């Protein structure tokens, strides 16, 4: 008997799920009203382009709609089976992907990480903004060191981004995933840019990592407050 896991690994099933997920997210976007804080975020970001966009895992599903048609962007997605479906969804929505993962405190060494890190550096050098989740894999709301090293090595600023919706289903998993629902108030909150000097040593990198973590937590709290009518 053919197992469900084996069927799920087939390309046509992964593509079907990825496309369906993308179209569902498009439905959520087009049936919802968008609020951004600050309201002029695109004007503020423009002088810094390209930038690194940091998000928490599980809160990032609507991220493809941040992109504007004239602003090239790529996103880092893992090589895991679930990552394959996420990559298909992102590409269906017009966002190019870089495949690879971070690691527990050791940067981008494993699961295609070294190559992905180089791809991200090259993308930023070519004028693409790069979006990635900042969490250490399987450790929610703890920023890993990779994103601040990327900022140091590329010379590009990190913009913490939080996305929330008034109607959602919250899942009890490691990353506290929030599945956004149609007919919502969609909220995007962007923190102040975090810049990492090219000369940053381990202490400066740790300070930047903590700043990313704190700013993402603050932006997330603010986004949910606005979405839930408390902002």
N, CA and C of each residue as an Amber inpcrd file, in Angstrom:
protein
   693
   0.8500000  -1.2000000   0.0000000   0.0000000   0.0000000   0.0000000
   0.8870000   1.2520000   0.0000000   0.5190000   2.2300000  -0.8060000
   1.2720000   3.4730000  -0.8970000   0.9420000   4.3460000   0.3120000
   1.9570000   4.8080000   1.0320000   1.7310000   5.5960000   2.2420000
   1.4010000   7.0370000   1.8880000   0.7320000   7.7110000   2.8450000
   0.3910000   9.1190000   2.6420000   1.6540000   9.9550000   2.5100000
   2.6890000   9.6300000   3.3290000   3.9300000  10.4070000   3.2740000
   4.5750000  10.3050000   1.8990000   4.5250000   9.1200000   1.3130000
   5.1200000   8.9550000  -0.0120000   4.3460000   9.7580000  -1.0510000
   3.0110000   9.7490000  -0.9500000   2.1940000  10.5310000  -1.8780000
   2.4970000  12.0180000  -1.7120000   2.6520000  12.4440000  -0.4490000
   2.9040000  13.8670000  -0.1820000   4.2260000  14.3360000  -0.7400000
   5.1640000  13.3870000  -0.9840000   6.4730000  13.7690000  -1.5300000
   6.4460000  13.9390000  -3.0430000   5.3900000  13.4920000  -3.6910000
   5.3550000  13.5660000  -5.1470000   5.2050000  15.0190000  -5.5850000
   5.8430000  15.3400000  -6.6860000   5.8940000  16.7280000  -7.1470000
   4.5070000  17.2910000  -7.4380000   3.6460000  16.4870000  -8.0460000
   2.3470000  17.0260000  -8.4380000   1.4900000  17.3410000  -7.2140000
   1.6140000  16.5210000  -6.1580000   0.8590000  16.7910000  -4.9330000
   1.3910000  18.0550000  -4.2610000   2.7140000  18.1690000  -4.1640000
   3.3050000  19.3630000  -3.5610000   2.9190000  20.6130000  -4.3210000
   2.9320000  20.5220000  -5.6580000   2.5590000  21.7030000  -6.4500000
   1.0900000  22.0540000  -6.2510000   0.2300000  21.0410000  -6.2190000
  -1.1970000  21.3010000  -6.0340000  -1.4530000  21.9730000  -4.6920000
  -0.8250000  21.4730000  -3.6410000  -1.0190000  22.0570000  -2.3140000
  -0.4460000  23.4750000  -2.2710000   0.7310000  23.6670000  -2.8620000
   1.3450000  24.9870000  -2.8800000   0.4910000  26.0160000  -3.6070000
  -0.0550000  25.6420000  -4.7590000  -0.8900000  26.5680000  -5.5340000
  -2.1900000  26.8680000  -4.7900000  -2.8010000  25.8240000  -4.2110000
  -4.0320000  26.0440000  -3.4430000  -3.7780000  26.9720000  -2.2580000
  -2.6500000  26.7710000  -1.5750000  -2.3170000  27.6390000  -0.4500000
  -2.1320000  29.0740000  -0.9150000  -1.4520000  29.2560000  -2.0480000
  -1.2260000  30.5970000  -2.5770000  -2.5450000  31.2820000  -2.9200000
  -3.4340000  30.5550000  -3.5600000  -4.7170000  31.1560000  -3.9380000
  -5.5810000  31.4470000  -2.7120000  -5.4530000  30.6050000  -1.6790000
  -6.1690000  30.9020000  -0.4410000  -5.6570000  32.2060000   0.1690000
  -4.3390000  32.3660000   0.2110000  -3.7630000  33.5970000   0.7600000
  -4.1670000  34.8100000  -0.0730000  -4.2620000  34.6170000  -1.3830000
  -4.7160000  35.7220000  -2.2500000  -6.1570000  36.1020000  -1.8980000
  -6.9830000  35.0960000  -1.6240000  -8.3690000  35.3540000  -1.2110000
  -8.4000000  36.1480000   0.0880000  -7.5740000  35.7440000   1.0530000
  -7.5140000  36.4830000   2.3160000  -7.1330000  37.9350000   2.0620000
  -6.1260000  38.1420000   1.2290000  -5.6390000  39.4970000   0.9600000
  -6.7080000  40.3560000   0.2910000  -7.3400000  39.8270000  -0.7230000
  -8.2940000  40.6290000  -1.4900000  -9.6220000  40.8500000  -0.7740000
  -9.9320000  40.0580000   0.2440000 -11.1790000  40.2600000   0.9820000
 -10.9510000  41.0200000   2.2870000  -9.7310000  41.4480000   2.5270000
  -9.4000000  42.0870000   3.7950000  -8.9070000  43.5150000   3.5760000
  -9.0130000  44.3150000   4.6040000  -8.4960000  45.6730000   4.5590000
  -7.1190000  45.7250000   5.1950000  -6.2190000  46.4660000   4.5810000
  -4.8410000  46.5120000   5.0420000  -4.5490000  47.8110000   5.7720000
  -3.9040000  47.6740000   6.9280000  -3.4320000  48.8180000   7.7090000
  -1.9420000  48.6270000   7.9410000  -1.1500000  49.6810000   7.6770000
   0.2830000  49.5860000   7.9360000   0.7020000  50.6430000   8.9570000
   1.6700000  50.2870000   9.7550000   2.2420000  51.2290000  10.7060000
   3.7630000  51.1110000  10.6360000   4.4490000  52.2100000  10.2760000
   3.9090000  53.5240000   9.9080000   3.2050000  53.4890000   8.5460000
   2.3060000  54.4450000   8.3440000   1.5120000  54.4600000   7.1100000
   2.3660000  54.7030000   5.8760000   3.4860000  55.4070000   6.0400000
   4.3480000  55.7340000   4.9020000   5.5780000  54.8210000   4.8450000
   5.4170000  53.5640000   5.2430000   6.5730000  52.6750000   5.3720000
   7.3350000  52.5110000   4.0650000   6.6450000  52.4520000   2.9340000
   7.3620000  52.2470000   1.6660000   8.2410000  53.4510000   1.3330000
   7.7560000  54.6360000   1.6370000   8.5740000  55.8230000   1.4120000
   9.7870000  55.8280000   2.3520000   9.5970000  55.3670000   3.5630000
  10.6960000  55.3500000   4.5280000  11.7710000  54.3310000   4.1550000
  11.3280000  53.1930000   3.6430000  12.2660000  52.1110000   3.3300000
  13.0560000  52.3930000   2.0580000  12.4670000  53.1050000   1.1160000
  13.0620000  53.2790000  -0.2070000  14.5300000  53.7090000  -0.1850000
  14.9380000  54.6880000   0.6300000  16.3550000  55.0830000   0.6080000
  17.3080000  53.9720000   1.0570000  16.8020000  52.9800000   1.7960000
  17.6480000  51.8990000   2.3170000  17.6980000  50.6710000   1.4100000
  16.8920000  50.6280000   0.3670000  16.8130000  49.4180000  -0.4620000
  18.1500000  49.0640000  -1.0900000  18.4340000  47.7580000  -1.2110000
  17.6520000  46.6170000  -0.7300000  17.8290000  46.4110000   0.7640000
  16.8500000  45.7470000   1.3810000  16.8820000  45.5560000   2.8250000
  16.6680000  44.0860000   3.1630000  16.9220000  43.7760000   4.4300000
  16.6510000  42.4420000   4.9690000  15.3710000  42.5450000   5.7940000
  14.3690000  41.7420000   5.4610000  13.1010000  41.7460000   6.1800000
  13.0770000  40.5680000   7.1410000  12.9250000  40.8570000   8.4240000
  12.9120000  39.8170000   9.4560000  11.4930000  39.6080000   9.9570000
  11.0810000  38.3440000  10.0570000   9.7540000  37.9960000  10.5740000
   9.8800000  36.8140000  11.5120000   8.8640000  36.6120000  12.3530000
   8.8020000  35.3950000  13.1420000   8.1480000  34.2880000  12.3330000
   8.6380000  33.0880000  12.4870000   8.0540000  31.9290000  11.8200000
   6.6200000  31.7320000  12.3130000   5.7530000  31.3270000  11.3970000
   4.3590000  31.0970000  11.7490000   3.4940000  32.3400000  11.7080000
   4.1220000  33.5110000  11.5800000   3.3910000  34.7730000  11.4800000
   3.6290000  35.4170000  10.1080000   4.1370000  34.6470000   9.1760000
   4.6780000  35.1990000   7.9370000   3.8720000  34.8420000   6.6890000
   2.7160000  34.1980000   6.8470000   2.0260000  33.6590000   5.6820000
   1.6150000  34.7220000   4.6660000   1.2910000  35.9250000   5.1300000
   0.8630000  36.9780000   4.2200000   2.0300000  37.7940000   3.6740000
   3.2520000  37.3870000   3.9970000   4.4340000  38.1570000   3.6020000
   4.5700000  38.3970000   2.0940000   4.1620000  37.4640000   1.2040000
   4.3050000  37.7710000  -0.2260000   3.5950000  39.0410000  -0.6700000
   2.5900000  39.4700000   0.0920000   1.8240000  40.6530000  -0.3110000
   2.4780000  41.9470000   0.1530000   3.5750000  41.8290000   0.9020000
   4.3670000  43.0180000   1.2380000   5.0450000  43.5620000  -0.0120000
   5.4380000  42.6490000  -0.8810000   6.2220000  43.0030000  -2.0590000
   5.4240000  43.8900000  -3.0120000   6.0820000  44.9050000  -3.5490000
   5.5010000  45.7170000  -4.5970000   6.1150000  45.3070000  -5.9300000
   5.3420000  45.3840000  -7.0400000   5.8180000  44.8450000  -8.3260000
   7.1630000  45.3940000  -8.7760000   7.4620000  46.6420000  -8.4460000
   8.7030000  47.2520000  -8.9190000   9.8700000  47.0410000  -7.9550000
   9.6430000  46.3220000  -6.8560000  10.6890000  46.1030000  -5.8630000
  11.0690000  44.6230000  -5.8470000  12.2050000  44.2490000  -6.4250000
  12.5780000  42.8290000  -6.4750000  12.8790000  42.2890000  -5.0840000
  12.4560000  41.0490000  -4.8420000  12.6590000  40.4480000  -3.5280000
  12.7830000  38.9370000  -3.6610000  13.5170000  38.3640000  -2.7210000
  13.6200000  36.9130000  -2.6080000  13.3910000  36.5380000  -1.1510000
  12.9950000  35.2720000  -0.9260000  12.7610000  34.8140000   0.4280000
  13.4660000  33.4940000   0.6690000  13.9700000  33.3130000   1.8780000
  14.6430000  32.0730000   2.2640000  13.6070000  31.0640000   2.7450000
  13.6210000  29.8710000   2.1590000  12.6930000  28.8020000   2.5350000
  13.4850000  27.5020000   2.6650000  13.1480000  26.7150000   3.6730000
  13.8900000  25.4880000   3.9420000  13.7090000  24.4610000   2.8200000
  14.5810000  23.4610000   2.8380000  14.5140000  22.3750000   1.8610000
  13.6250000  21.2190000   2.3230000  13.0250000  21.3460000   3.4840000
  12.1190000  20.3240000   3.9990000  10.9150000  20.1840000   3.0750000
  10.1980000  19.0370000   3.2070000   9.0320000  18.8030000   2.3470000
   8.0160000  19.9320000   2.4670000   7.7490000  20.3780000   3.7210000
   6.8190000  21.4990000   3.8970000   7.3660000  22.7620000   3.2400000
   8.6920000  22.8990000   3.2920000   9.3270000  24.0420000   2.6450000
   9.1160000  24.0480000   1.1500000   9.0990000  22.8610000   0.5510000
   8.8690000  22.7720000  -0.8950000   7.5100000  23.3490000  -1.2580000
   6.4910000  23.0230000  -0.4780000   5.1550000  23.5510000  -0.7480000
   5.1000000  25.0580000  -0.4940000   5.8060000  25.4990000   0.5490000
   5.8730000  26.9440000   0.8050000   6.5620000  27.6810000  -0.3390000
   7.6190000  27.0590000  -0.8850000   8.3410000  27.6790000  -1.9970000
   7.4540000  27.7820000  -3.2330000   6.7000000  26.7380000  -3.4950000
   5.7790000  26.7680000  -4.6380000   4.7550000  27.8820000  -4.4600000
   4.2190000  28.0150000  -3.2500000   3.2380000  29.0730000  -2.9780000
   3.8510000  30.4540000  -3.1680000   5.0490000  30.6480000  -2.6260000
   5.7070000  31.9610000  -2.7440000   5.9690000  32.3130000  -4.1970000
   6.4810000  31.3510000  -4.9540000   6.7830000  31.6150000  -6.3630000
   5.5070000  31.8530000  -7.1670000   4.4340000  31.1600000  -6.8200000
   3.1450000  31.3780000  -7.4850000   2.6520000  32.8080000  -7.2570000
   3.0380000  33.3640000  -6.1080000   2.6410000  34.7330000  -5.7650000
   3.6790000  35.7660000  -6.1830000   4.6850000  35.3360000  -6.9410000
   5.6170000  36.2770000  -7.5470000   6.8620000  36.5940000  -6.7510000
   7.1770000  35.7680000  -5.7350000   8.3740000  35.9920000  -4.9320000
   9.3930000  34.8900000  -5.2390000  10.5860000  35.2840000  -5.6550000
  11.6300000  34.3030000  -5.9150000  12.1300000  33.7160000  -4.5980000
  12.6320000  32.4760000  -4.6540000  13.0270000  31.7930000  -3.4320000
  14.5040000  31.4040000  -3.4310000  15.0400000  31.3360000  -2.2120000
  16.3710000  30.8030000  -1.9510000  16.1560000  29.6450000  -0.9950000
  16.7110000  28.4830000  -1.2910000  16.4330000  27.2930000  -0.5000000
  17.5660000  26.9750000   0.4590000  17.2340000  26.8260000   1.7300000
  18.2160000  26.4900000   2.7500000  17.6500000  26.7900000   4.1200000
  18.3880000  26.4340000   5.1740000  17.9300000  26.6120000   6.5450000
  19.0250000  27.1710000   7.4170000  18.5930000  27.7220000   8.5470000
  19.5430000  28.1160000   9.5740000  19.8390000  26.9430000  10.4780000
  20.4960000  27.2120000  11.6120000  20.8530000  26.1460000  12.5300000
  20.8040000  26.6760000  13.9510000  20.8470000  25.7880000  14.9300000
  20.7450000  26.1700000  16.3320000  21.9970000  26.8920000  16.7920000
  22.0360000  28.2140000  16.5460000  23.1140000  29.0250000  17.0700000
  24.3870000  29.0070000  16.2560000  24.4410000  28.2690000  15.1710000
  25.6870000  28.1490000  14.4210000  25.6120000  28.7460000  13.0210000
  24.6130000  29.5800000  12.7820000  24.5210000  30.2240000  11.4780000
  23.9570000  29.2890000  10.4410000  24.3470000  29.5080000   9.1800000
  23.7670000  28.7860000   8.0660000  24.7370000  27.7050000   7.5930000
  24.9250000  26.6250000   8.3980000  25.8860000  25.5920000   8.0470000
  25.2590000  24.3660000   7.3940000  24.0330000  24.0520000   7.8080000
  23.4560000  22.7790000   7.4320000  22.3030000  22.9460000   6.4550000
  21.8510000  21.7810000   5.9210000  20.6480000  21.7520000   5.0840000
  20.7170000  22.8050000   3.9830000  21.8530000  22.8560000   3.2940000
  22.0090000  23.8200000   2.2220000  22.2920000  25.2180000   2.7010000
  22.6470000  25.3710000   3.9940000  22.7700000  26.6910000   4.5720000
  23.8890000  27.5440000   4.0100000  25.0680000  26.9420000   3.7720000
  26.1990000  27.7300000   3.2740000  25.8770000  28.3100000   1.9040000
  25.3660000  27.4730000   1.0210000  24.9980000  27.9560000  -0.3140000
  23.9030000  28.9930000  -0.2630000  22.9220000  28.7950000   0.6450000
  21.8220000  29.7510000   0.7770000  22.3280000  31.0980000   1.2820000
  23.2850000  31.0540000   2.2130000  23.8480000  32.2930000   2.7410000
  24.5270000  33.0870000   1.6300000  25.2930000  32.3910000   0.8010000
  25.9430000  33.0540000  -0.3310000  24.9120000  33.6120000  -1.3020000
  23.8420000  32.8470000  -1.5250000  22.7860000  33.3320000  -2.4270000
  22.1400000  34.6020000  -1.8850000  21.9240000  34.6450000  -0.5750000
  21.3250000  35.8390000   0.0110000  22.2590000  37.0410000  -0.1240000
  23.5400000  36.8270000   0.1220000  24.5060000  37.9180000  -0.0560000
  24.5190000  38.4000000  -1.5050000  24.5050000  37.4530000  -2.4350000
  24.5090000  37.8230000  -3.8530000  23.2290000  38.5540000  -4.2340000
  22.0970000  38.0820000  -3.7040000  20.8160000  38.7300000  -4.0120000
  20.8020000  40.1730000  -3.5190000  21.2640000  40.3950000  -2.2970000
  21.3250000  41.7570000  -1.7620000  22.2710000  42.6200000  -2.5830000
  23.3830000  42.0240000  -3.0070000  24.3240000  42.7560000  -3.8480000
  23.7520000  43.1120000  -5.2050000  22.8000000  42.2940000  -5.6730000
  22.1690000  42.5360000  -6.9720000  20.9270000  43.4110000  -6.8750000
  20.6280000  43.9160000  -5.6810000  19.4930000  44.8210000  -5.5270000
  18.1950000  44.1860000  -5.0900000  18.2180000  42.9030000  -4.7100000
  17.0200000  42.2310000  -4.2010000  16.9370000  42.3980000  -2.6860000
  15.7850000  42.7700000  -2.1940000  15.5600000  42.6450000  -0.7630000
  15.3830000  41.1660000  -0.4390000  15.7380000  40.7780000   0.7730000
  15.6630000  39.3730000   1.1760000  14.8260000  39.2650000   2.4390000
  13.8180000  38.3930000   2.4120000  12.9600000  38.1620000   3.5730000
  13.2720000  36.7930000   4.1660000  13.3380000  36.7210000   5.4860000
  13.5590000  35.4420000   6.1480000  13.0080000  35.4810000   7.5590000
  12.6800000  34.3000000   8.0740000  12.2510000  34.1990000   9.4540000
  13.4890000  34.2000000  10.3350000  13.4070000  34.9330000  11.4490000
  14.5800000  35.1650000  12.2810000  14.7670000  34.1130000  13.3620000
  13.7320000  33.2970000  13.6300000  13.8330000  32.3280000  14.7150000
  14.9270000  31.2920000  14.4690000  15.5440000  30.8290000  15.5780000
  16.3290000  29.6030000  15.5210000  15.3660000  28.4740000  15.1870000
  15.7080000  27.5530000  14.2730000  14.7890000  26.4670000  13.9180000
  14.2660000  25.7170000  15.1420000  12.9370000  25.5870000  15.1980000
  12.2150000  24.8880000  16.2500000  12.2780000  25.5760000  17.6110000
  12.7530000  26.8070000  17.6580000  12.7560000  27.5850000  18.9030000
  12.0470000  28.9100000  18.6140000  10.8060000  29.0110000  19.0220000
   9.9880000  30.1670000  18.6670000  10.4210000  31.4310000  19.3850000
  10.4200000  32.5370000  18.6380000  10.6420000  33.8850000  19.1470000
  12.0360000  34.0750000  19.7650000  12.9910000  33.2900000  19.3330000
  14.3900000  33.4950000  19.7070000  15.1710000  33.7100000  18.4150000
  15.6740000  34.9080000  18.2220000  16.3780000  35.2210000  16.9800000
  17.7320000  34.5120000  16.9390000  18.0470000  33.9540000  15.7830000
  19.3390000  33.3320000  15.5910000  20.3760000  34.3490000  15.1520000
  21.6390000  33.9460000  15.1530000  22.7120000  34.8720000  14.7940000
  22.8600000  35.0970000  13.2950000  22.2730000  34.2140000  12.4840000
  22.5030000  34.2920000  11.0480000  22.0570000  35.6000000  10.4260000
  20.9100000  36.1200000  10.8660000  20.3700000  37.3140000  10.2280000
  21.2380000  38.5410000  10.4880000  21.8310000  38.6240000  11.6930000
  22.6820000  39.7880000  11.9700000  24.0360000  39.6460000  11.2730000
  24.5050000  38.4250000  11.0960000  25.7190000  38.2240000  10.3070000
  25.4760000  38.6130000   8.8530000  24.2770000  38.2810000   8.3600000
  23.9310000  38.6690000   6.9950000  23.9370000  40.1830000   6.8520000
  23.4010000  40.8860000   7.8440000  23.3940000  42.3490000   7.8160000
  24.8210000  42.8980000   7.8530000  25.6650000  42.3080000   8.6910000
  27.0570000  42.7630000   8.7690000  27.7870000  42.5310000   7.4460000
  27.6390000  41.3390000   6.8830000  28.4080000  40.9780000   5.6970000
  27.8950000  41.6570000   4.4280000  26.6200000  42.0260000   4.4140000
  26.0310000  42.6630000   3.2280000  26.0250000  44.1800000   3.3270000
  26.0820000  44.6990000   4.5540000  25.9580000  46.1450000   4.7400000
  24.5380000  46.6570000   4.6180000  23.5440000  45.7530000   4.6150000
  22.1470000  46.1630000   4.4580000  21.4330000  46.1450000   5.8120000
  20.4900000  47.0510000   6.0420000  19.7740000  47.1060000   7.3170000
  18.7040000  46.0200000   7.4310000  18.4010000  45.6710000   8.6730000
  17.3160000  44.7330000   8.9670000  16.0800000  45.5280000   9.3460000
  14.9630000  45.2320000   8.7100000  13.6800000  45.8220000   9.0840000
  12.8050000  44.7300000   9.7070000  12.5040000  44.8160000  11.0030000
  11.6030000  43.8420000  11.6320000  10.1640000  44.0680000  11.1590000
   9.5050000  42.9970000  10.7630000   8.1520000  43.0850000  10.2040000
   7.2400000  42.1120000  10.9470000   6.0680000  42.5860000  11.3660000
   5.0560000  41.7340000  11.9920000   3.7540000  41.8620000  11.2190000
   3.1050000  40.7410000  10.9910000   1.8500000  40.7000000  10.2470000
   0.7940000  39.9970000  11.0940000  -0.3900000  40.5580000  11.1530000
  -1.4650000  39.9600000  11.9420000  -2.7970000  40.2170000  11.2620000
  -3.7750000  39.3880000  11.5820000  -5.1200000  39.5720000  11.0390000
  -6.1340000  39.4670000  12.1650000  -7.2280000  40.1930000  12.0200000
  -8.2520000  40.2050000  13.0720000  -8.9660000  38.8600000  13.1650000
  -9.0990000  38.1730000  12.0500000  -9.7170000  36.8390000  12.0400000
  -8.6140000  35.8280000  11.7480000  -8.4450000  34.8680000  12.6200000
  -7.3420000  33.9160000  12.4680000  -7.6110000  32.6670000  13.2970000
  -6.8970000  31.6210000  12.9470000  -6.8870000  30.3950000  13.7440000
  -5.4650000  30.2260000  14.2560000  -5.3050000  30.1770000  15.5580000
  -3.9820000  30.0290000  16.1530000  -3.7390000  28.5620000  16.4820000
  -2.6130000  28.0460000  16.0000000  -2.2950000  26.6340000  16.1350000
  -1.3310000  26.4300000  17.2990000  -1.5790000  25.3740000  18.0670000
  -0.7300000  25.0770000  19.2230000   0.4690000  24.2320000  18.7740000
   1.4030000  24.8920000  18.0770000   2.6230000  24.2100000  17.6480000
   3.8380000  25.0330000  18.0810000   5.0310000  24.6160000  17.6640000
   6.2510000  25.2450000  18.1940000   6.3670000  26.7250000  17.8450000
   5.8500000  27.1140000  16.6760000   6.0020000  28.5130000  16.2650000
   4.7400000  29.3520000  16.4650000   3.7230000  28.7550000  17.1070000
   2.4710000  29.4730000  17.3820000   1.8730000  30.0470000  16.0930000
   1.8190000  29.2200000  15.0670000   1.3410000  29.6600000  13.7510000
  -0.0520000  30.2700000  13.8310000  -0.2460000  31.3420000  13.0840000
  -1.5500000  31.9740000  12.9690000  -2.0040000  31.8680000  11.5090000
  -3.0740000  31.1150000  11.2840000  -3.6300000  30.9850000   9.9400000
  -4.6090000  32.1270000   9.7290000  -4.2980000  32.9990000   8.8030000
  -5.1270000  34.1750000   8.5460000  -6.4060000  33.7730000   7.8180000
  -7.5080000  34.4200000   8.1660000  -8.8080000  34.1070000   7.5820000
  -9.3020000  35.2660000   6.7280000 -10.1480000  34.9710000   5.7230000
 -10.7000000  36.0400000   4.8710000 -11.5320000  37.0330000   5.6680000
 -11.7810000  38.1760000   5.0480000 -12.6300000  39.2250000   5.5990000
 -12.1030000  39.7160000   6.9480000 -10.8090000  39.9640000   6.9730000
 -10.1300000  40.4140000   8.1840000  -9.6650000  41.8560000   8.0480000
  -9.2120000  42.3980000   9.1450000  -8.3430000  43.5640000   9.1160000
  -6.9210000  43.0210000   9.1350000  -6.1770000  43.2710000   8.0620000
  -4.7790000  42.8630000   7.9960000  -3.9120000  44.0080000   8.4760000
  -2.9520000  43.6900000   9.3270000  -2.0970000  44.7230000   9.9060000
  -0.6380000  44.3610000   9.6750000   0.1130000  45.3370000   9.1680000
   1.5510000  45.1800000   9.0450000   2.2510000  46.2700000   9.8430000
   3.0940000  45.8530000  10.7680000   3.8540000  46.8040000  11.5870000
   5.3340000  46.5960000  11.3130000   6.0400000  47.6760000  11.0470000
   7.4660000  47.6090000  10.7210000   8.2490000  48.4270000  11.7370000
   9.2600000  47.7870000  12.3370000  10.0880000  48.4640000  13.3200000
  11.1690000  49.3130000  12.6750000  11.8670000  50.0540000  13.4910000
  12.9790000  50.8670000  13.0140000  14.1010000  49.9650000  12.5030000
  14.8360000  50.4170000  11.4810000  15.9050000  49.5780000  10.9340000
  17.0140000  49.3270000  11.9460000  17.5650000  48.1370000  11.8750000
  18.6880000  47.7460000  12.7310000  19.9020000  47.5800000  11.8240000
  20.9410000  48.3420000  12.0990000  22.1280000  48.3520000  11.2520000
  23.2820000  47.7040000  12.0070000  24.0430000  46.8880000  11.2980000
  25.1680000  46.1710000  11.8940000  26.4360000  46.5810000  11.1560000
  27.3790000  47.1010000  11.8790000  28.6180000  47.5850000  11.2680000
  29.4330000  46.4370000  10.6830000  30.1570000  46.7320000   9.6250000
  31.0100000  45.7250000   8.9850000  32.0970000  45.2320000   9.9250000
  32.4160000  46.0240000  10.9370000  33.4710000  45.6720000  11.8910000
  32.9190000  45.0140000  13.1610000  31.6190000  44.6900000  13.1710000
  30.9840000  44.1680000  14.3840000  31.6530000  42.8740000  14.8550000
  32.0410000  42.8500000  16.1440000  32.6050000  41.6410000  16.7300000
  31.4860000  40.8180000  17.3700000  31.8540000  39.7490000  18.0860000
  30.8380000  38.8670000  18.6620000  29.9160000  39.6110000  19.6230000
  30.4650000  40.5230000  20.4210000  29.6240000  41.2720000  21.3620000
  28.6310000  42.1580000  20.6240000  29.0830000  42.8390000  19.5770000
  28.1940000  43.7130000  18.8020000  27.1300000  42.8950000  18.0680000
  27.5230000  41.7170000  17.5670000  26.5500000  40.8530000  16.8980000
  25.4750000  40.3780000  17.8700000  25.8940000  40.0440000  19.0890000
  24.9120000  39.6130000  20.0840000  23.9680000  40.7520000  20.4520000
  24.4920000  41.9620000  20.5620000  23.6320000  43.1140000  20.8410000
  22.6350000  43.3320000  19.7100000  23.0840000  43.1710000  18.4670000
  22.1870000  43.3220000  17.3160000  21.1440000  42.2140000  17.2990000
  21.5540000  40.9930000  17.6310000  20.6080000  39.8750000  17.6710000
  19.5040000  40.1370000  18.6900000  19.8870000  40.6080000  19.8610000
  18.9010000  40.9220000  20.8960000  17.9870000  42.0670000  20.4550000
  18.5490000  43.0290000  19.7250000  17.7410000  44.1480000  19.2220000
  16.7030000  43.6570000  18.2150000  17.1100000  42.7270000  17.3350000
  16.1550000  42.1530000  16.3730000  15.0420000  41.4290000  17.1180000
  15.4100000  40.6440000  18.1030000  14.4360000  39.8780000  18.8780000
  13.4420000  40.8050000  19.5820000  13.9670000  41.8130000  20.2500000
  13.1010000  42.7440000  20.9790000  12.1970000  43.5220000  20.0370000
  12.7380000  43.9770000  18.9100000  11.9500000  44.7600000  17.9670000
  10.8580000  43.9150000  17.3140000  11.1890000  42.6610000  16.9960000
  10.1670000  41.7740000  16.4150000   9.0530000  41.4890000  17.4230000
   9.4150000  41.2820000  18.6810000   8.3930000  41.0440000  19.6960000
   7.5060000  42.2710000  19.8870000   8.1140000  43.4490000  19.8790000
   7.3370000  44.6810000  20.0330000   6.4210000  44.9010000  18.8310000
   6.9420000  44.6820000  17.6280000   6.1270000  44.8510000  16.4170000
   4.9850000  43.8480000  16.3890000   5.2560000  42.6140000  16.8230000
   4.2210000  41.5780000  16.8490000   3.1150000  41.9500000  17.8320000
   3.4890000  42.3830000  19.0240000   2.4870000  42.7940000  20.0110000
   1.6530000  43.9560000  19.4810000   2.3060000  44.9000000  18.8170000
   1.5930000  46.0560000  18.2850000   0.6480000  45.6450000  17.1510000
   1.1080000  44.7600000  16.2690000   0.2650000  44.3190000  15.1540000
  -0.9910000  43.6200000  15.6580000  -0.8480000  42.7660000  16.6610000
  -2.0240000  42.0660000  17.2000000  -2.9450000  43.0090000  17.9470000
  -2.3600000  43.9920000  18.6280000  -3.1950000  44.9760000  19.3270000
  -4.0740000  45.7490000  18.3330000  -3.4790000  46.1730000  17.2240000
  -4.2500000  46.9010000  16.2090000  -5.2940000  45.9880000  15.5830000
  -4.8840000  44.7660000  15.2250000  -5.8140000  43.8280000  14.5800000
  -7.0030000  43.5160000  15.4670000  -6.7610000  43.4460000  16.7670000
  -7.8340000  43.0840000  17.6950000  -8.5780000  44.2910000  18.2520000
  -8.2940000  45.4760000  17.6890000  -9.0300000  46.6720000  18.0590000
  -8.5770000  47.3330000  19.3320000  -7.3430000  47.0260000  19.7650000
  -6.8440000  47.6240000  20.9990000  -5.7660000  48.6800000  20.7420000
  -5.4680000  48.9250000  19.4450000  -4.3780000  49.8340000  19.1240000
  -4.8500000  51.2540000  18.8890000
